Amino acid sequence: MNPNADSKSGQPAVPHRPRRPQRSPRVESSVDISEPKTEPVPPADKEESTPDGIAASRPKPSRPAVHIITWNVGSAEPPDDITALLGLNVGDGNTDMYIIGLQEVNSMINKRLKDVLFTDQWSEVCMERLSPFGYVTSQRMQGLLLLVFAKYFHLPFLRGVQTEATRTGLGGYWGNKGGVSARMSVFGHTVCFVNCHLPAHMENSDQRMEDFESILQQQQFEGQAATGVLDHDVVFWFGDLNFRIDDLEIQVVKSAIDNNKFSALLEKDQLNMAKDSETVLEGFHEGPLKFPPTYKFDVGTNTYDTSGKKRKPAWTDRILWRLRATAPAAQSSGKRGSFSGLTSGTKVTQHFYQSHMEYTISDHKPVSSIFTLQFPYKLDIPLVTIIVEDEWNSVAEAKVIFKVAPKYSRSSWDWIGLYKVGFKHPKDYVGYVWAKQEEADFLRQEHEVNPMRAEFCSRIFFVTFDKCLSNSFPGNLYRGRIAQRLRGLYFGLL
């Protein structure tokens, strides 16, 4: 892909409504729901092999840790410090991926025009605070925003990245409500993240379910690995789902909250009740809700709504997950229910599920959760391998040789970029060259890279993207050293 081109497409048109999702077989004994711990304790790394007995090219976490955040920010600007929300103050460094889903990001005309020309404030803040992580992808639909980050050395193993957006407001013509998603293959296993903002108000529980079903039906991805959201090995569903507490009066609800007696409220929670009756929710799991309802607060306080509307407190902000069954639900269509054979043995373990009361810029409190994904095996052999010298005496000697795996499809749009370490976005390159391709079966290519203006960079990251900037990161990372001024160069084919 041309690095100067914009990789984002416009908002998708509203397609005709497809058929209702099929009920899938239950997944038994495949989800380990842990009680929340005081600190996340992802398992230690261990050596693994693929089914063919091929060892990993470098140690990878056997159980990647995924940190998911959902927050309805109520059109507010980002707070001064989101360190606690991101868990960066814990300092264990065990998180491998960050998934951030926001709702009601300011989408007024003047703000959207500015966001077209520049990165929106929320994305900028997240990129700044997560600069040790690489930007993977994002999807914006009016006030809905989904951001995905991962540690740099995981990027080559996050492949087939695609995003989708579905409008459900005003019958599907307005994007104030709906869902945005990002899907990818993580070490050979398909994972989909869906951030939703569903209809508000107590009486609209059925409409919320219809909108969620519509989002699942309309979001279809390219490729054979997974065509729909529920065809993925693991699905995370989160956002301002807007489910309320039925029947109980507001005084009863507030009294139960004050006395930390949530069980009676959870019995009347609309989402909990819907899971017993709605086919589309079968297989979705949620950890225990041990924090008070996250809506609705007076802005700037931890006091529930005192306005004339006096909204009843509710757990509107949720994070759920689902594992695909080990057998297809249906084979009639040739698409839905397709099975990759990689799901058996996959487990999702939840280590945290909590709200963050200290943030008061919105009438919602943010909610976060940390999961570990345990795959039966991982495909972690890079499609592109980098070979460089460990030491260079000058920048002019900077040269890299990369080898392409036989099954990797090359493109004339492949390019190699030079980055400062800690770059925030794929477009932040210092310079780039085209990855030449003289013949179709050319598996070894050598390029001499002259990093222009490198005197301004104390550390540099060297990376290439394939024909679609946000589609995959096919290569591996390499750390080299250059004498004196540019000591500590980083290389990677992504």
RODO-2510 file (C-alpha; in nm, 4 decimals, decimal comma):
residues 494
     n   res          X          Y          Z
     1     m     0,0000     0,0000     0,0000
     2     n     0,1204     0,3491    -0,0742
     3     p     0,2239     0,4922     0,2651
     4     n     0,1016     0,8332     0,1594
     5     a    -0,2488     0,7044     0,0933
     6     d    -0,5278     0,7039     0,3494
     7     s    -0,6090     0,3480     0,4592
     8     k    -0,9498     0,4408     0,6024
     9     s    -1,2632     0,3963     0,3970
    10     g    -1,5923     0,5765     0,4362
    11     q    -1,8781     0,4571     0,6472
    12     p    -2,0462     0,1451     0,5058
    13     a    -2,3892     0,1613     0,3534
    14     v    -2,6725    -0,0091     0,5338
    15     p    -2,7149    -0,3563     0,3776
    16     h    -3,0315    -0,5585     0,3670
    17     r    -3,0972    -0,7413     0,6894
    18     p    -2,9722    -1,1031     0,6612
    19     r    -3,1152    -1,4000     0,8411
    20     r    -3,1149    -1,4485     1,2169
    21     p    -2,7958    -1,5978     1,3680
    22     q    -2,8191    -1,9696     1,4352
    23     r    -2,8049    -2,1135     1,7845
    24     s    -2,4703    -2,2842     1,8312
    25     p    -2,3895    -2,5874     2,0451
    26     r    -2,2893    -2,5032     2,4002
    27     v    -1,9224    -2,4898     2,4836
    28     e    -1,8759    -2,6987     2,7946
    29     s    -1,5775    -2,6736     3,0298
    30     s    -1,3996    -2,4294     2,8020
    31     v    -1,4238    -2,1059     2,9996
    32     d    -1,2454    -2,0561     3,3279
    33     i    -1,4066    -1,7614     3,5093
    34     s    -1,1708    -1,6623     3,7879
    35     e    -1,2565    -1,4502     4,0877
    36     p    -1,1033    -1,1023     4,0565
    37     k    -0,7557    -1,0854     4,2050
    38     t    -0,5740    -0,7914     4,3581
    39     e    -0,3195    -0,8029     4,0773
    40     p    -0,3196    -0,9704     3,7370
    41     v    -0,1048    -1,2818     3,7384
    42     p    -0,0786    -1,4078     3,3810
    43     p     0,1002    -1,7440     3,3598
    44     a     0,4718    -1,7555     3,3019
    45     d     0,6008    -1,8031     2,9491
    46     k     0,6805    -2,1499     2,8296
    47     e     0,8125    -2,3047     2,5120
    48     e     0,5501    -2,4421     2,2727
    49     s     0,5397    -2,5938     1,9291
    50     t     0,2907    -2,5852     1,6456
    51     p     0,1095    -2,9075     1,5514
    52     d     0,3864    -2,9700     1,2969
    53     g     0,6456    -2,9604     1,5738
    54     i     0,7973    -2,6310     1,4588
    55     a     0,9343    -2,4356     1,7532
    56     a     0,8563    -2,0695     1,8000
    57     s     1,1008    -1,8245     1,6449
    58     r     1,1379    -1,6481     1,9815
    59     p     0,9688    -1,6844     2,3210
    60     k     0,6070    -1,5650     2,3196
    61     p     0,3590    -1,5562     2,6064
    62     s     0,1753    -1,8861     2,6171
    63     r    -0,1291    -1,6978     2,7448
    64     p    -0,1524    -1,3456     2,5984
    65     a    -0,3026    -1,0933     2,8424
    66     v    -0,5708    -0,8644     2,6972
    67     h    -0,6784    -0,5459     2,8776
    68     i    -1,0241    -0,4255     2,7682
    69     i    -1,1706    -0,0860     2,8614
    70     t    -1,5163     0,0531     2,7896
    71     w    -1,6240     0,4076     2,8705
    72     n    -1,9071     0,6346     2,7672
    73     v    -1,7209     0,9645     2,7886
    74     g    -2,0269     1,1873     2,7412
    75     s    -1,8599     1,4160     2,4811
    76     a    -1,5999     1,5183     2,7406
    77     e    -1,2360     1,5854     2,6669
    78     p    -0,9845     1,3307     2,7987
    79     p    -0,8813     1,3684     3,1639
    80     d    -0,5302     1,4781     3,2497
    81     d    -0,4223     1,1315     3,3598
    82     i    -0,5491     0,7900     3,2456
    83     t    -0,2633     0,5937     3,4006
    84     a    -0,4850     0,4141     3,6524
    85     l    -0,7459     0,3337     3,3893
    86     l    -0,4814     0,1694     3,1719
    87     g    -0,3332    -0,0109     3,4704
    88     l     0,0081     0,1402     3,3995
    89     n     0,0537     0,2180     3,7690
    90     v     0,0601    -0,1547     3,8504
    91     g     0,3925    -0,1846     3,6761
    92     d     0,3879    -0,5603     3,6115
    93     g     0,4223    -0,5135     3,2357
    94     n     0,2316    -0,8334     3,1628
    95     t    -0,0381    -0,6853     2,9385
    96     d     0,0079    -0,7861     2,5749
    97     m    -0,2852    -0,6059     2,4100
    98     y    -0,5034    -0,3055     2,4920
    99     i    -0,8553    -0,2830     2,3519
   100     i    -1,0246     0,0520     2,4214
   101     g    -1,3904     0,1059     2,3377
   102     l    -1,5355     0,4553     2,3811
   103     q    -1,8872     0,5843     2,3308
   104     e    -2,0147     0,9410     2,2887
   105     v    -1,6809     1,0815     2,1800
   106     n    -1,7535     1,4403     2,0755
   107     s    -1,8865     1,4138     1,7198
   108     m    -2,0118     1,7675     1,6555
   109     i    -1,9443     1,8918     1,3033
   110     n    -1,6525     2,1174     1,3961
   111     k    -1,4902     1,8379     1,5972
   112     r    -1,5368     1,5780     1,3219
   113     l    -1,3837     1,8094     1,0612
   114     k    -1,0823     1,8571     1,2851
   115     d    -1,0590     1,4825     1,3492
   116     v    -1,0506     1,4191     0,9730
   117     l    -0,7392     1,6345     0,9453
   118     f    -0,5815     1,5357     1,2761
   119     t    -0,6074     1,2472     1,5193
   120     d    -0,8923     1,2921     1,7664
   121     q    -0,7999     1,3862     2,1236
   122     w    -0,8883     1,0492     2,2743
   123     s    -0,6814     0,8548     2,0237
   124     e    -0,3914     1,0932     2,0753
   125     v    -0,4006     1,0554     2,4539
   126     c    -0,4185     0,6772     2,4328
   127     m    -0,1344     0,6620     2,1804
   128     e     0,0769     0,8894     2,3990
   129     r     0,0249     0,6893     2,7176
   130     l     0,0626     0,3548     2,5395
   131     s     0,3671     0,4510     2,3348
   132     p     0,5506     0,1317     2,4429
   133     f     0,2742    -0,0493     2,2523
   134     g     0,2248    -0,0524     1,8770
   135     y    -0,0901     0,0805     1,7156
   136     v    -0,2741    -0,2052     1,5442
   137     t    -0,5977    -0,0546     1,4141
   138     s    -0,8941     0,1672     1,4979
   139     q    -1,2512     0,2230     1,3844
   140     r    -1,4571     0,5396     1,4328
   141     m    -1,8286     0,5852     1,3691
   142     q    -1,9505     0,9229     1,4949
   143     g    -1,9220     0,8954     1,8752
   144     l    -1,8138     0,5299     1,8759
   145     l    -1,4389     0,4681     1,8801
   146     l    -1,2449     0,1419     1,9007
   147     l    -0,8658     0,1385     1,9468
   148     v    -0,6373    -0,1663     1,9415
   149     f    -0,2754    -0,1687     2,0610
   150     a    -0,0262    -0,4518     2,1115
   151     k     0,3327    -0,4952     2,2198
   152     y     0,5654    -0,4408     1,9275
   153     f     0,7003    -0,7941     1,9161
   154     h     0,3461    -0,9362     1,8900
   155     l     0,2574    -0,7328     1,5808
   156     p     0,3919    -0,9864     1,3273
   157     f     0,1509    -1,2447     1,4679
   158     l    -0,1617    -1,0284     1,4490
   159     r    -0,2763    -1,0920     1,0943
   160     g    -0,5799    -1,0419     0,8779
   161     v    -0,6790    -0,7254     1,0638
   162     q    -1,0154    -0,5880     0,9487
   163     t    -1,2658    -0,3410     1,0925
   164     e    -1,6391    -0,2907     1,0476
   165     a    -1,9041    -0,0378     1,1520
   166     t    -2,2817    -0,0739     1,1703
   167     r    -2,5310     0,2085     1,2219
   168     t    -2,8525     0,1296     1,4067
   169     g    -2,9757     0,4787     1,4978
   170     l    -3,2859     0,6024     1,3127
   171     g    -3,3490     0,2638     1,1574
   172     g    -2,9889     0,2203     1,0477
   173     y    -2,9324     0,5611     0,8881
   174     w    -2,7649     0,7362     1,1832
   175     g    -2,4490     0,6312     1,3619
   176     n    -2,5195     0,7697     1,7075
   177     k    -2,5986     0,4099     1,8027
   178     g    -2,4563     0,0887     1,6653
   179     g    -2,1354    -0,1090     1,6791
   180     v    -1,7748    -0,0944     1,5601
   181     s    -1,5508    -0,3980     1,5541
   182     a    -1,1989    -0,5164     1,4834
   183     r    -1,1104    -0,8738     1,3983
   184     m    -0,7748    -1,0411     1,3543
   185     s    -0,5868    -1,3660     1,3791
   186     v    -0,3886    -1,3812     1,7048
   187     f    -0,1157    -1,6461     1,6863
   188     g    -0,3314    -1,8348     1,4378
   189     h    -0,6624    -1,8070     1,6259
   190     t    -0,9392    -1,5692     1,5212
   191     v    -1,0493    -1,3033     1,7706
   192     c    -1,3121    -1,0307     1,7274
   193     f    -1,3659    -0,7220     1,9463
   194     v    -1,7075    -0,5523     1,9254
   195     n    -1,7735    -0,2111     2,0843
   196     c    -2,1442    -0,1220     2,0960
   197     h    -2,3650     0,1667     2,2005
   198     l    -2,7194     0,0312     2,2204
   199     p    -3,0500     0,2223     2,2590
   200     a    -3,1177     0,3934     2,5911
   201     h    -3,4145     0,3962     2,8323
   202     m    -3,5751     0,1349     3,0515
   203     e    -3,8451     0,0261     2,8086
   204     n    -3,6110    -0,0466     2,5150
   205     s    -3,4660    -0,3808     2,6242
   206     d    -3,6132    -0,5611     2,3218
   207     q    -3,4810    -0,2900     2,0899
   208     r    -3,1347    -0,3342     2,2374
   209     m    -3,1448    -0,7041     2,1555
   210     e    -3,2696    -0,6358     1,8029
   211     d    -2,9910    -0,3842     1,7428
   212     f    -2,7241    -0,6216     1,8712
   213     e    -2,8614    -0,8955     1,6478
   214     s    -2,8570    -0,6556     1,3526
   215     i    -2,4928    -0,5667     1,4234
   216     l    -2,3977    -0,9348     1,4270
   217     q    -2,5836    -0,9983     1,1029
   218     q    -2,4478    -0,7018     0,9098
   219     q    -2,0822    -0,7263     1,0054
   220     q    -1,9232    -0,9675     0,7604
   221     f    -1,5479    -0,9960     0,7086
   222     e    -1,3422    -1,1058     0,4118
   223     g    -1,1427    -1,4273     0,4011
   224     q    -1,2029    -1,7916     0,4818
   225     a    -1,0994    -1,7854     0,8484
   226     a    -1,4149    -1,6065     0,9685
   227     t    -1,6994    -1,4397     0,7848
   228     g    -1,9199    -1,3158     1,0702
   229     v    -1,8608    -1,2016     1,4264
   230     l    -1,9803    -1,5273     1,5833
   231     d    -1,7621    -1,7334     1,3486
   232     h    -1,4509    -1,6263     1,5408
   233     d    -1,2776    -1,8486     1,7934
   234     v    -1,3133    -1,5806     2,0618
   235     v    -1,5488    -1,2794     2,0667
   236     f    -1,5333    -0,9927     2,3163
   237     w    -1,8490    -0,7796     2,3333
   238     f    -1,8422    -0,4585     2,5347
   239     g    -1,9638    -0,1009     2,5460
   240     d    -2,2520     0,1062     2,6757
   241     l    -2,5041    -0,1733     2,6320
   242     n    -2,7629     0,0362     2,8181
   243     f    -2,9400    -0,2514     2,9962
   244     r    -3,1286    -0,1378     3,3060
   245     i    -3,2684    -0,2785     3,6319
   246     d    -3,6333    -0,3785     3,5986
   247     d    -3,9206    -0,3513     3,8477
   248     l    -3,7354    -0,2134     4,1523
   249     e    -3,7939     0,1467     4,2609
   250     i    -3,5039     0,3907     4,2603
   251     q    -3,4991     0,4111     4,6426
   252     v    -3,4691     0,0314     4,6667
   253     v    -3,1863     0,0288     4,4133
   254     k    -2,9917     0,3038     4,5899
   255     s    -3,0392     0,1363     4,9292
   256     a    -2,9031    -0,1914     4,7929
   257     i    -2,6027    -0,0070     4,6493
   258     d    -2,5350     0,1744     4,9771
   259     n    -2,5417    -0,1589     5,1620
   260     n    -2,3334    -0,3385     4,8995
   261     k    -2,6142    -0,5883     4,8335
   262     f    -2,6005    -0,6343     4,4597
   263     s    -2,7528    -0,9818     4,4273
   264     a    -3,1149    -0,8612     4,4351
   265     l    -3,0346    -0,6001     4,1713
   266     l    -2,8578    -0,8484     3,9452
   267     e    -3,1650    -1,0706     3,9437
   268     k    -3,3553    -0,7832     3,7823
   269     d    -3,0762    -0,6813     3,5480
   270     q    -3,2155    -0,6864     3,1948
   271     l    -2,9025    -0,8341     3,0381
   272     n    -2,8876    -1,1182     3,2901
   273     m    -3,2529    -1,1976     3,2261
   274     a    -3,2063    -1,1787     2,8483
   275     k    -2,9251    -1,4361     2,8575
   276     d    -3,1813    -1,6944     2,9708
   277     s    -3,4168    -1,6314     2,6800
   278     e    -3,2343    -1,4732     2,3853
   279     t    -3,0808    -1,7121     2,1322
   280     v    -2,8287    -1,4548     2,0150
   281     l    -2,6783    -1,4317     2,3664
   282     e    -2,6200    -1,8033     2,4044
   283     g    -2,2566    -1,8746     2,4794
   284     f    -2,1767    -1,5235     2,6062
   285     h    -2,0173    -1,5116     2,9515
   286     e    -1,9681    -1,2307     3,2005
   287     g    -1,7668    -1,2222     3,5196
   288     p    -1,9268    -1,1431     3,8566
   289     l    -2,0405    -0,7810     3,8926
   290     k    -1,8864    -0,6831     4,2260
   291     f    -1,8798    -0,3094     4,1617
   292     p    -2,1741    -0,0675     4,1926
   293     p    -2,3765     0,0400     3,8878
   294     t    -2,1767     0,2665     3,6581
   295     y    -2,4641     0,4949     3,5468
   296     k    -2,5979     0,7608     3,5985
   297     f    -2,3814     1,0082     3,7947
   298     d    -2,3802     1,3833     3,8305
   299     v    -2,0819     1,4923     3,6232
   300     g    -1,7818     1,5782     3,8392
   301     t    -1,9022     1,3673     4,1327
   302     n    -1,9594     1,0137     4,2560
   303     t    -2,3231     1,0950     4,3322
   304     y    -2,5987     0,9208     4,1422
   305     d    -2,8287     1,1392     3,9317
   306     t    -2,9946     1,4179     4,1300
   307     s    -3,1450     1,5948     3,8283
   308     g    -3,5152     1,6155     3,7620
   309     k    -3,4949     1,2978     3,5532
   310     k    -3,3527     1,0990     3,8471
   311     r    -3,2333     0,8096     3,6337
   312     k    -3,2276     0,4781     3,8166
   313     p    -2,8686     0,3478     3,8618
   314     a    -2,7807     0,0613     3,6280
   315     w    -2,4920    -0,1508     3,5034
   316     t    -2,5037    -0,0085     3,1529
   317     d    -2,1321    -0,0581     3,0844
   318     r    -2,0377    -0,4228     3,0394
   319     i    -1,7708    -0,6579     2,9061
   320     l    -1,8642    -1,0097     2,7911
   321     w    -1,6950    -1,2839     2,5941
   322     r    -1,7836    -1,5915     2,3932
   323     l    -1,6016    -1,8993     2,2668
   324     r    -1,7008    -2,0623     1,9435
   325     a    -1,8294    -2,4174     1,9712
   326     t    -1,5966    -2,6972     1,8605
   327     a    -1,8471    -2,8048     1,5945
   328     p    -2,0260    -2,5900     1,3343
   329     a    -2,3840    -2,4884     1,4024
   330     a    -2,4827    -2,5230     1,0368
   331     q    -2,3129    -2,6051     0,7091
   332     s    -2,5945    -2,5137     0,4720
   333     s    -2,4723    -2,1682     0,3749
   334     g    -2,1107    -2,2594     0,3218
   335     k    -2,0113    -1,9542     0,5257
   336     r    -2,1642    -1,9328     0,8678
   337     g    -2,0634    -2,2141     1,0981
   338     s    -1,7364    -2,2767     0,9168
   339     f    -1,4822    -2,4323     1,1487
   340     s    -1,1070    -2,3804     1,1458
   341     g    -1,0257    -2,6734     1,3738
   342     l    -0,8306    -2,4468     1,6095
   343     t    -1,0933    -2,3754     1,8737
   344     s    -1,0818    -2,6931     2,0821
   345     g    -0,8955    -2,6313     2,4060
   346     t    -0,9128    -2,2520     2,3905
   347     k    -0,9825    -2,0916     2,7283
   348     v    -1,0543    -1,7388     2,8442
   349     t    -0,9640    -1,6505     3,2028
   350     q    -1,0786    -1,3249     3,3603
   351     h    -0,8458    -1,1743     3,6216
   352     f    -1,0177    -0,8389     3,6785
   353     y    -1,3610    -0,6900     3,6249
   354     q    -1,3913    -0,3482     3,7842
   355     s    -1,5143     0,0073     3,7548
   356     h    -1,3048     0,3197     3,8066
   357     m    -1,4902     0,5573     4,0354
   358     e    -1,2109     0,8150     4,0376
   359     y    -1,3005     0,9359     3,6857
   360     t    -1,5802     1,1932     3,6998
   361     i    -1,5777     1,3699     3,3608
   362     s    -1,8842     1,1765     3,2432
   363     d    -2,2145     1,0523     3,3816
   364     h    -2,0750     0,6997     3,3271
   365     k    -1,7842     0,5336     3,5054
   366     p    -1,5310     0,3446     3,2951
   367     v    -1,5143    -0,0331     3,3288
   368     s    -1,2103    -0,2495     3,2608
   369     s    -1,1212    -0,6157     3,2585
   370     i    -0,8058    -0,8196     3,2098
   371     f    -0,8197    -1,1575     3,0384
   372     t    -0,5679    -1,4212     2,9438
   373     l    -0,6205    -1,6272     2,6302
   374     q    -0,4977    -1,9847     2,6449
   375     f    -0,4636    -2,1403     2,3016
   376     p    -0,3924    -2,5108     2,2446
   377     y    -0,0981    -2,4046     2,0294
   378     k     0,0254    -2,0898     1,8569
   379     l     0,1308    -2,0152     1,5023
   380     d     0,4208    -1,7824     1,5707
   381     i     0,6589    -1,8255     1,2793
   382     p     0,7012    -1,4937     1,0946
   383     l     0,6157    -1,4715     0,7266
   384     v     0,9138    -1,2419     0,6772
   385     t     1,2509    -1,2782     0,8501
   386     i     1,5037    -0,9965     0,8914
   387     i     1,8789    -1,0416     0,8875
   388     v     2,1030    -0,7481     0,9834
   389     e     2,4501    -0,6891     1,1170
   390     d     2,4765    -0,6553     1,4952
   391     e     2,7085    -0,3536     1,4764
   392     w     2,7488    -0,0790     1,2207
   393     n     3,0188     0,1820     1,2123
   394     s     2,8068     0,4415     1,0302
   395     v     2,4539     0,5057     0,9165
   396     a     2,5640     0,4625     0,5564
   397     e     2,6301     0,0959     0,6326
   398     a     2,2697     0,0379     0,7380
   399     k     2,1634    -0,2628     0,5343
   400     v     1,8952    -0,5241     0,5868
   401     i     1,8235    -0,8546     0,4169
   402     f     1,4747    -0,9961     0,4467
   403     k     1,3505    -1,3404     0,3541
   404     v     0,9895    -1,4034     0,2604
   405     a     0,8157    -1,7311     0,3407
   406     p     0,7068    -1,9253     0,0296
   407     k     0,3364    -1,8986     0,1155
   408     y     0,3437    -1,5237     0,1712
   409     s     0,1841    -1,3337    -0,1161
   410     r     0,4017    -1,0395    -0,2180
   411     s     0,2686    -0,7167    -0,3667
   412     s     0,4181    -0,4350    -0,5683
   413     w     0,2819    -0,2031    -0,2970
   414     d     0,4994    -0,3549    -0,0222
   415     w     0,7161    -0,0926     0,1417
   416     i     0,9736    -0,0618     0,4185
   417     g     0,9549     0,2207     0,6682
   418     l     1,2059     0,3670     0,9095
   419     y     1,0638     0,4674     1,2487
   420     k     1,1735     0,6104     1,5767
   421     v     1,1342     0,3650     1,8610
   422     g     0,8053     0,4346     2,0356
   423     f     0,6256     0,5466     1,7200
   424     k     0,2530     0,5961     1,7717
   425     h     0,1081     0,5293     1,4271
   426     p     0,2134     0,3532     1,1035
   427     k     0,2175     0,6900     0,9280
   428     d     0,4837     0,8237     1,1676
   429     y     0,7701     0,6952     0,9524
   430     v     1,0938     0,8935     0,9198
   431     g     1,1483     0,7581     0,5699
   432     y     1,0586     0,4619     0,3516
   433     v     1,1650     0,2620     0,0463
   434     w     0,9687     0,0276    -0,1755
   435     a     1,0309    -0,3427    -0,1214
   436     k     1,1373    -0,4398    -0,4716
   437     q     1,0069    -0,7527    -0,6364
   438     e     1,1926    -0,8611    -0,9485
   439     e     1,0213    -1,1989    -0,9874
   440     a     0,7271    -1,3824    -0,8376
   441     d     0,9281    -1,6496    -0,6572
   442     f     1,1951    -1,4135    -0,5301
   443     l     1,2388    -1,5239    -0,1680
   444     r     1,5554    -1,3342    -0,0773
   445     q     1,5834    -0,9618    -0,1241
   446     e     1,8506    -0,7210    -0,0100
   447     h     1,7977    -0,3510     0,0399
   448     e     2,0422    -0,0851     0,1455
   449     v     1,8529     0,1673     0,3535
   450     n     1,9879     0,5171     0,4021
   451     p     1,7966     0,6580     0,7022
   452     m     1,7639     1,0225     0,6080
   453     r     1,7770     1,2696     0,8957
   454     a     1,8835     0,9859     1,1234
   455     e     2,1064     1,2279     1,3120
   456     f     1,7897     1,3456     1,4881
   457     c     1,6955     0,9953     1,6018
   458     s     1,8702     0,8420     1,8999
   459     r     1,6745     0,5204     1,8446
   460     i     1,5085     0,4011     1,5275
   461     f     1,2521     0,1370     1,4413
   462     f     1,2706    -0,0287     1,1025
   463     v     0,9524    -0,1851     0,9727
   464     t     0,7669    -0,2858     0,6600
   465     f     0,3964    -0,3216     0,5945
   466     d     0,2338    -0,5379     0,3332
   467     k    -0,0039    -0,4315     0,0580
   468     c    -0,2756    -0,3281     0,3039
   469     l    -0,1445    -0,1077     0,5828
   470     s    -0,3956    -0,2307     0,8387
   471     n    -0,4336    -0,5849     0,7066
   472     s    -0,1401    -0,7715     0,8574
   473     f     0,2079    -0,7462     1,0029
   474     p     0,3924    -1,0352     0,8384
   475     g     0,7490    -1,0121     0,9709
   476     n     0,9562    -1,0294     1,2854
   477     l     1,1414    -0,7749     1,4981
   478     y     1,5155    -0,7488     1,5257
   479     r     1,7228    -0,5418     1,7641
   480     g     2,0622    -0,4360     1,6366
   481     r     2,3300    -0,1993     1,7596
   482     i     2,5092     0,0805     1,5834
   483     a     2,8202     0,2355     1,7255
   484     q     2,7997     0,5412     1,9497
   485     r     2,5368     0,7969     1,8483
   486     l     2,2736     0,5567     1,7101
   487     r     2,3215     0,2724     1,9578
   488     g     2,0090     0,0645     2,0034
   489     l     1,8405     0,0374     1,6651
   490     y     1,5253    -0,1668     1,6278
   491     f     1,4209    -0,3450     1,3127
   492     g     1,1024    -0,5192     1,2220
   493     l     0,8984    -0,6390     0,9300
   494     l     0,5397    -0,5871     1,0334
***
